[in-house]
Amino acid sequence: MADSGTRKRNGKPASDTNGNPPKPTSTPKQKSKSSLSISDILRILGGLLLLNCLLSYFITNDSLLWGWRPWFIRPGPITRYFRGPLLLTDAELATYTGSLPNQPIYLALNGTIYDVSSNPRIYGPGGSYHVFAGKDAARGFITGCFAEDGTPDLRGAEWTYIASDIPLPPEYSPDGGEGAGEGEKPVKLTGPQKSYREQELRRARKQVRDTIEGWAKMFRGEGGKDYFEVGKVVREEGWLEREPRKALCVQAVKGRPKPRGLPAQDAGAAYRGGGR
């Protein structure tokens, strides 16, 4: 006991009864003073976001979001959202041409109605694309024949993009058979010819879908223009089957791509990318 007390007084810890040195006592770790709080992280992110918006506006001179204009920051789509979708027949749609004061300008594409009132110079009276106002002229957006194809009927429109060495079906040919003599029998296609024809049809139908979607993106305002979707065209069930098939317009026939050449360009590709 005296020896143990002596060691304690000398500042040396006493051993346990087995002679083993005691375990060192642990001291609580101090918290790091350099750790970031949630508010610090939020301030940093907010500063980066503000810097990004300022840089976007400085470079584009127009947009804080690098040209992205989501519908929820534009007054037109917000107003339409709270009012609900607009449902119009083709006859009702025909009254929205911008011809009357303070009248919106609507056009439809494949059954969806868009407000293009922000650009009356193009779609209003006297505008170069006024022919599309007040109607669903989806076919015209494919063929480029504005006057003849002011209709939503897309049947046969894919032949605009099919190589010219494949004969048009009689129902889509402007002359009922591209000059075939009366009484002539249709030429039977060989296996490779049929395969080539089907390949061209699949490619052309996809191009029709892509072209329509390209226009739809622009009219939804995704390309930076102040257009937006407002509703749908209401039509009777089976309306398309009751419509006679339209022949491909002469301009579209002349513009068909060369045999096995590059795919034809849709009529509005340059306009959609032109920033007008």
Secondary structure, DSSP 8 states (H G I E B T S, - for coil): -HHHHHHHHTT-----TTS-------------TT---HHHHHHHHHHHHHHHHHHHHHHHSS-SSTT---GGGSHHHHHHHHH--EEE-HHHHTT-BS-STT--BEEEETTEEEE-TT-HHHHSTT-TTGGGTTSB-HHHHHH--TTT--SS--TTGGGGGS-TTS---GGGSTTSSTT--TT-------HHHHHHHHHHHHHHHHHHHHHHHHHHHHHTTTTS-S-EEEEEE---TTTTTTS------HHHHHT---TT-S----TTHHHHTTT-
